[in-house]
Amino acid sequence: MARTKLKISEERLKEVNDFLLDPNSQIVNDLIMLVEKHGGADEINRKAREAGKLDNILARMEGLPQLKDIHWLMEQRDKGAFISVPDYRKKVLGGAADSMKFDEANAVTLEISACQYFPFFMAEARHALEKQELMPGRIIRVRFMKEQEADGDLLAMTAATEIIGASRCETLDTKGTDGSNVHLGGPDTITGYFGGVGQPNDYAMKWIDEFLYYYTNYGNRQVLNVNPGTVMLGYMLHKLGVDIEFKISVYMGNDNPYSVFWTLMAARLLSRKDGSTPLIGFNFSNSVNNKTIDVSAGIRKHFGLEENVRFEHHITETYKAIVRQPYNRRDELMELAHVANISAKHEGGEIAVEESREHPSNILEYFIPRTDVEAQGMMPLLTQNYLDKHESFNITARELTKRGQAFVAARNLHKCDVCPTAEKIR
């Protein structure tokens, strides 16, 4: 049979192992040396655990203006001020909620992106409390790391997501927009981007070095990954014992089942003995259809990665600078209820809302320094853009609820005895 020709021989697998274990393999040696520079895997993980403890984070926030809001958030959580999942279902369905059975096994994670500033988050929390709406179960951030480290937002967002029970993914500064590719400029060099921006040459190792800094100093385990090289390094770093987690960005362009197969195959081959992998989020390209997601789910299940790897799918996108509008995949999401471990990512508002805004959302504004945002008086406009995304994921939650589909919201705020366990929300 023709199919048998595809079998990978033990000889070829041995060649891969021989390369990884060869003491002269420079790319492996460079990674090992970098891990040792930070104290070795065990010490790295120990520092990260200590840095990520909420009590330690709060202690470091003494004197920061964000601490008052953090205390308010803790108070609201502790007194159960936010709407519970059962009450939310009754709000949507009325008395019918009592008799409806919800598919908890395939709960859809409610995801929002990008929560650039802590004031965005607090505006959302107060709005959700007042309107008895949901807070997201997953938050993506694309803000300059050094900038938010300096103004206290990094500590505040680390504390806030721990308090509400949401997963959070940060975006490191070592990426294509940092000038790593010296041949790229503005729109006049746009075709150069088709070859990839990423992390050329030694930038892949710089990315790992930056990750280890924020991991050991802030406990920030989960980061965005945009380049095949840093995906491979993430697999290798995890295999060496460092508990890194990453999600693959939409910018990687995984737009067909074969690219998904390639990525998941590498994740499985470089998994630990317990089968775990650092790949915890996999963002498809915006161009994928439901058939591709279905087929990819079969690949994921075959490799035993269904619980480990969440599929992240854009339901909305920023109105400007990333996709041709109108773009809204909510109706297609409703047909994917049978796919386990999937998140509905909301990066834009509803189309009609965006069209009505004097300043619709624009993904290029993720890369504007805060000083420029404030100097141009943009903060209220960007806050409104973010609240539009909040409205959008709450609409998705309502539609899921109407169909008997469970969702994952901020688990410490929206109580639910039968919802997915905390261990599955990463």
C-alpha positions as CSV (number, residue, x, y, z in Angstrom):
1,M,0.0,0.0,0.0
2,A,1.1,3.5,-0.8
3,R,0.4,4.6,2.8
4,T,3.2,2.4,4.2
5,K,5.7,4.5,2.4
6,L,5.0,7.3,4.9
7,K,6.2,5.4,7.9
8,I,9.1,7.1,9.7
9,S,11.8,4.6,10.3
10,E,13.5,4.1,13.6
11,E,16.7,5.0,11.8
12,R,15.4,8.5,11.0
13,L,14.1,9.0,14.6
14,K,17.5,7.9,15.8
15,E,19.1,10.6,13.7
16,V,17.0,13.2,15.5
17,N,17.8,11.9,18.9
18,D,21.5,11.7,18.0
19,F,21.5,15.3,17.0
20,L,19.7,16.4,20.3
21,L,22.1,14.3,22.4
22,D,25.3,15.2,20.5
23,P,27.5,17.3,22.8
24,N,28.7,19.3,19.7
25,S,25.1,20.4,18.7
26,Q,25.5,24.1,19.0
27,I,21.8,25.1,19.0
28,V,21.2,22.6,21.9
29,N,24.3,23.7,23.8
30,D,23.2,27.4,23.5
31,L,19.9,26.6,25.1
32,I,21.4,24.5,27.9
33,M,23.9,27.2,28.7
34,L,21.2,29.8,28.9
35,V,19.2,27.6,31.3
36,E,22.3,27.2,33.4
37,K,22.9,30.9,33.4
38,H,19.5,31.4,35.1
39,G,20.4,28.7,37.7
40,G,19.1,25.5,36.1
41,A,15.6,24.2,35.6
42,D,14.8,23.4,39.2
43,E,16.0,26.8,40.5
44,I,14.2,28.6,37.7
45,N,10.9,26.9,38.6
46,R,11.4,27.6,42.3
47,K,12.0,31.3,41.7
48,A,8.9,31.5,39.4
49,R,6.7,29.8,42.0
50,E,7.8,32.3,44.7
51,A,7.5,35.3,42.4
52,G,4.0,34.2,41.2
53,K,2.5,33.8,44.7
54,L,-0.3,36.3,45.2
55,D,0.9,37.4,48.6
56,N,4.4,38.1,47.2
57,I,2.9,40.1,44.3
58,L,0.7,42.2,46.7
59,A,3.7,42.9,48.9
60,R,5.6,44.2,45.8
61,M,2.7,46.4,45.0
62,E,2.9,48.4,48.2
63,G,2.9,52.1,47.2
64,L,1.5,51.5,43.7
65,P,-1.8,53.3,42.9
66,Q,-3.2,50.0,41.4
67,L,-3.2,48.3,44.8
68,K,-6.4,50.1,45.9
69,D,-8.3,48.6,42.9
70,I,-6.8,45.2,43.6
71,H,-8.1,45.3,47.1
72,W,-11.6,46.3,45.8
73,L,-11.5,43.4,43.4
74,M,-10.6,40.9,46.2
75,E,-13.5,42.3,48.3
76,Q,-16.0,41.8,45.5
77,R,-14.8,38.3,44.8
78,D,-14.9,37.3,48.5
79,K,-18.5,38.5,49.0
80,G,-19.7,36.9,45.7
81,A,-20.8,40.1,44.1
82,F,-20.4,38.9,40.6
83,I,-23.2,36.9,38.9
84,S,-23.0,33.1,39.3
85,V,-23.2,30.9,36.3
86,P,-26.6,29.4,37.4
87,D,-28.0,33.0,37.9
88,Y,-26.6,34.1,34.6
89,R,-28.3,31.2,32.9
90,K,-31.6,32.2,34.5
91,K,-31.0,35.8,33.4
92,V,-30.8,34.5,29.8
93,L,-33.3,31.7,29.8
94,G,-35.7,32.4,32.6
95,G,-37.3,29.4,34.2
96,A,-36.2,27.2,31.3
97,A,-32.7,27.2,32.7
98,D,-33.7,24.9,35.6
99,S,-34.6,22.0,33.2
100,M,-32.0,22.6,30.5
101,K,-28.9,20.3,30.4
102,F,-25.7,22.1,29.6
103,D,-22.8,20.5,27.8
104,E,-20.1,21.0,30.4
105,A,-17.6,18.6,28.8
106,N,-17.1,20.9,25.8
107,A,-17.3,24.2,27.6
108,V,-16.2,27.1,25.4
109,T,-13.6,29.5,27.0
110,L,-14.6,33.1,26.8
111,E,-11.4,34.9,25.7
112,I,-10.7,38.6,25.2
113,S,-7.7,40.4,23.6
114,A,-5.9,42.5,24.1
115,C,-6.2,43.9,27.6
116,Q,-3.4,46.4,27.2
117,Y,-3.8,48.4,30.4
118,F,-4.9,47.7,34.0
119,P,-7.4,50.6,33.8
120,F,-9.1,48.7,30.9
121,F,-9.5,45.7,33.1
122,M,-10.9,47.7,36.0
123,A,-13.4,49.5,33.8
124,E,-14.5,46.1,32.5
125,A,-14.8,44.7,36.1
126,R,-16.9,47.6,37.3
127,H,-19.1,47.4,34.2
128,A,-19.6,43.7,34.6
129,L,-20.5,44.0,38.2
130,E,-23.0,46.8,37.6
131,K,-24.7,45.1,34.6
132,Q,-24.3,41.5,36.0
133,E,-22.3,40.4,33.0
134,L,-19.4,37.9,32.7
135,M,-15.7,38.5,33.0
136,P,-13.5,36.6,30.7
137,G,-11.9,33.2,31.5
138,R,-8.9,34.0,29.4
139,I,-7.1,37.3,28.8
140,I,-4.5,38.0,26.1
141,R,-2.1,41.0,26.4
142,V,0.1,42.6,23.8
143,R,1.7,45.4,25.7
144,F,5.3,46.4,26.0
145,M,6.8,44.4,28.8
146,K,9.4,46.9,30.0
147,E,6.8,49.7,29.9
148,Q,4.2,47.8,32.0
149,E,7.0,46.6,34.4
150,A,7.9,50.2,35.0
151,D,4.4,51.6,35.6
152,G,3.2,48.7,37.8
153,D,0.6,47.3,35.4
154,L,2.5,44.0,35.0
155,L,2.2,43.3,38.7
156,A,-1.4,44.5,38.8
157,M,-2.5,42.3,35.9
158,T,-0.7,39.3,37.4
159,A,-2.6,39.8,40.6
160,A,-5.9,40.6,39.0
161,T,-6.0,37.5,36.8
162,E,-5.0,35.3,39.8
163,I,-7.8,36.9,41.9
164,I,-10.5,36.4,39.3
165,G,-9.4,32.9,38.2
166,A,-8.6,33.7,34.5
167,S,-5.6,32.5,32.5
168,R,-3.4,35.2,31.0
169,C,-0.9,35.2,28.2
170,E,1.7,38.0,27.8
171,T,3.6,39.1,24.7
172,L,7.4,39.5,25.1
173,D,9.2,42.5,23.7
174,T,11.5,40.3,21.6
175,K,9.4,40.1,18.5
176,G,9.3,41.3,14.9
177,T,8.1,44.8,15.9
178,D,11.3,45.5,17.9
179,G,13.5,46.1,14.8
180,S,14.9,42.6,14.8
181,N,14.7,42.5,11.0
182,V,16.9,45.4,10.0
183,H,15.6,45.3,6.4
184,L,12.0,46.1,7.3
185,G,10.6,49.5,7.7
186,G,7.1,50.8,7.2
187,P,4.5,50.2,4.5
188,D,7.1,50.8,1.8
189,T,8.7,47.5,2.7
190,I,5.5,45.5,3.2
191,T,6.4,42.6,0.9
192,G,9.5,42.0,3.1
193,Y,7.1,40.9,5.8
194,F,5.9,38.0,3.7
195,G,9.2,36.3,4.4
196,G,8.5,36.5,8.1
197,V,9.4,39.1,10.8
198,G,9.8,36.8,13.8
199,Q,13.0,36.4,15.6
200,P,15.9,36.2,13.1
201,N,19.4,35.0,13.9
202,D,20.1,35.2,17.6
203,Y,16.7,36.7,18.5
204,A,15.2,33.3,19.2
205,M,17.6,32.9,22.1
206,K,17.0,36.4,23.2
207,W,13.3,35.6,23.4
208,I,14.0,32.6,25.7
209,D,16.3,34.9,27.8
210,E,13.5,37.4,28.1
211,F,11.0,34.7,29.0
212,L,13.2,33.4,31.8
213,Y,13.5,36.9,33.2
214,Y,9.8,37.5,33.5
215,Y,9.1,33.9,34.6
216,T,11.6,34.0,37.5
217,N,10.8,37.6,38.5
218,Y,7.1,37.7,38.1
219,G,6.0,34.1,37.7
220,N,4.6,34.9,34.2
221,R,4.6,31.4,32.8
222,Q,2.5,31.9,29.7
223,V,3.6,33.8,26.6
224,L,2.7,34.4,23.0
225,N,4.7,32.6,20.4
226,V,5.0,33.8,16.8
227,N,7.9,32.0,15.2
228,P,8.7,28.4,14.3
229,G,12.1,28.7,16.0
230,T,10.8,29.9,19.3
231,V,8.1,27.3,19.2
232,M,10.8,24.6,18.9
233,L,12.8,26.3,21.6
234,G,9.7,26.3,23.8
235,Y,9.3,22.6,23.3
236,M,13.0,22.0,24.1
237,L,13.0,24.3,27.2
238,H,10.0,22.4,28.6
239,K,11.7,19.1,27.9
240,L,14.7,20.3,29.9
241,G,12.5,20.8,32.9
242,V,11.5,24.5,32.8
243,D,7.7,24.9,33.1
244,I,7.2,27.3,30.3
245,E,3.7,27.5,28.6
246,F,3.0,29.3,25.4
247,K,0.2,29.8,22.9
248,I,0.8,30.0,19.1
249,S,-0.3,33.3,17.7
250,V,-2.7,33.9,14.8
251,Y,0.4,35.5,13.1
252,M,2.0,32.1,12.7
253,G,-0.6,31.5,9.9
254,N,-1.7,27.9,10.7
255,D,-4.4,27.8,8.1
256,N,-4.7,24.1,7.2
257,P,-4.7,20.7,8.9
258,Y,-1.2,19.9,7.7
259,S,0.3,22.9,9.5
260,V,-1.6,21.8,12.6
261,F,-0.3,18.2,12.2
262,W,3.3,19.5,11.9
263,T,3.0,21.6,15.0
264,L,1.2,19.0,17.1
265,M,3.6,16.2,15.9
266,A,6.6,18.2,17.2
267,A,4.7,18.9,20.5
268,R,4.1,15.2,21.0
269,L,7.6,14.1,20.0
270,L,9.2,16.5,22.5
271,S,6.6,16.0,25.3
272,R,7.8,14.9,28.7
273,K,7.4,11.4,30.0
274,D,4.0,12.3,31.5
275,G,2.8,13.4,28.0
276,S,2.7,17.1,28.9
277,T,3.7,19.8,26.4
278,P,4.2,23.6,26.8
279,L,1.9,24.2,23.9
280,I,-1.4,25.1,25.8
281,G,-2.9,27.4,23.2
282,F,-3.1,27.1,19.4
283,N,-4.5,30.1,17.5
284,F,-5.6,29.3,14.0
285,S,-5.3,31.7,11.1
286,N,-8.4,33.8,10.6
287,S,-9.0,32.1,7.3
288,V,-9.7,28.6,8.6
289,N,-13.2,27.1,8.2
290,N,-15.0,24.7,10.5
291,K,-13.9,21.6,8.5
292,T,-10.3,22.5,9.2
293,I,-11.0,22.9,12.9
294,D,-12.8,19.5,12.9
295,V,-10.0,17.7,11.2
296,S,-7.4,19.4,13.4
297,A,-9.4,18.2,16.5
298,G,-9.0,14.7,15.3
299,I,-5.2,15.1,15.0
300,R,-5.1,16.7,18.4
301,K,-7.0,13.8,19.9
302,H,-4.9,11.2,18.2
303,F,-1.8,12.6,19.8
304,G,-3.5,12.7,23.2
305,L,-3.3,16.5,23.4
306,E,-7.0,17.3,23.7
307,E,-6.9,18.4,27.3
308,N,-3.4,20.0,27.0
309,V,-3.8,22.1,23.8
310,R,-6.7,24.6,23.6
311,F,-7.8,25.6,20.1
312,E,-8.2,29.4,20.1
313,H,-10.4,30.8,17.4
314,H,-11.1,34.5,16.6
315,I,-14.8,35.3,16.7
316,T,-14.2,39.0,16.2
317,E,-11.2,41.0,15.1
318,T,-10.2,44.6,15.4
319,Y,-12.0,46.7,12.9
320,K,-8.9,48.0,11.3
321,A,-5.5,46.7,10.2
322,I,-5.8,42.9,10.3
323,V,-8.8,41.5,8.4
324,R,-11.2,42.5,5.7
325,Q,-14.5,43.5,7.3
326,P,-17.2,42.4,8.0
327,Y,-15.6,39.6,10.1
328,N,-17.7,37.7,12.7
329,R,-17.5,34.0,13.2
330,R,-20.1,33.6,16.0
331,D,-22.5,31.6,13.9
332,E,-19.8,29.2,12.9
333,L,-18.7,28.8,16.5
334,M,-22.2,27.6,17.4
335,E,-21.7,24.7,15.0
336,L,-18.4,23.7,16.8
337,A,-20.0,22.8,20.1
338,H,-18.8,19.2,19.8
339,V,-15.1,20.3,19.6
340,A,-13.5,20.0,23.1
341,N,-11.2,22.6,24.7
342,I,-11.9,25.5,22.4
343,S,-11.9,29.2,23.2
344,A,-13.9,32.0,21.5
345,K,-11.5,34.9,21.2
346,H,-12.9,38.4,20.9
347,E,-10.5,41.0,19.6
348,G,-13.1,43.4,18.3
349,G,-16.6,44.7,18.9
350,E,-19.7,44.0,17.0
351,I,-19.6,45.2,13.4
352,A,-22.5,47.6,13.7
353,V,-20.9,49.0,16.9
354,E,-17.5,49.4,15.4
355,E,-18.9,51.2,12.4
356,S,-20.7,53.6,14.7
357,R,-17.5,54.5,16.6
358,E,-15.6,57.7,15.9
359,H,-12.5,55.7,16.7
360,P,-13.0,52.0,15.8
361,S,-10.5,49.4,17.1
362,N,-7.2,49.1,15.3
363,I,-4.6,46.4,16.1
364,L,-1.7,48.7,15.2
365,E,-2.5,50.7,18.3
366,Y,-1.3,47.8,20.4
367,F,2.2,48.9,19.6
368,I,1.9,52.6,20.6
369,P,3.9,53.6,23.7
370,R,1.7,54.6,26.6
371,T,3.2,58.1,26.8
372,D,2.0,58.7,23.2
373,V,-1.4,57.2,23.9
374,E,-1.9,59.7,26.8
375,A,-0.3,62.6,25.0
376,Q,-2.8,62.2,22.1
377,G,-5.7,61.8,24.5
378,M,-6.4,58.3,23.2
379,M,-7.0,56.4,26.4
380,P,-10.8,57.0,26.7
381,L,-11.1,55.9,23.0
382,L,-9.1,52.7,23.5
383,T,-11.0,52.0,26.7
384,Q,-14.2,52.1,24.8
385,N,-12.8,49.8,22.1
386,Y,-12.0,47.3,24.9
387,L,-15.4,47.5,26.4
388,D,-16.9,46.9,23.0
389,K,-14.9,43.6,23.0
390,H,-16.4,42.9,26.4
391,E,-19.9,43.3,25.0
392,S,-19.0,41.0,22.1
393,F,-17.9,38.1,24.3
394,N,-21.0,38.5,26.5
395,I,-23.2,38.2,23.4
396,T,-21.3,35.0,22.5
397,A,-22.0,33.7,26.1
398,R,-25.7,34.4,25.7
399,E,-25.9,32.6,22.4
400,L,-24.0,29.6,23.8
401,T,-26.3,29.5,26.7
402,K,-29.4,29.6,24.5
403,R,-28.1,26.4,22.8
404,G,-27.3,24.6,26.1
405,Q,-23.6,25.1,25.6
406,A,-21.5,25.7,28.7
407,F,-18.8,28.4,28.8
408,V,-15.7,29.1,30.9
409,A,-15.7,32.6,32.5
410,A,-13.6,34.0,35.3
411,R,-13.9,30.9,37.6
412,N,-13.4,32.7,40.9
413,L,-16.0,35.4,40.2
414,H,-18.8,33.3,38.5
415,K,-19.3,30.3,40.7
416,C,-20.6,27.1,39.3
417,D,-20.5,23.7,41.0
418,V,-20.7,21.7,37.8
419,C,-18.4,23.8,35.6
420,P,-14.9,22.6,34.4
421,T,-12.3,22.4,37.1
422,A,-9.6,24.9,37.7
423,E,-7.0,22.4,36.6
424,K,-8.3,22.5,33.1
425,I,-8.3,26.3,32.8
426,R,-4.8,27.3,31.9
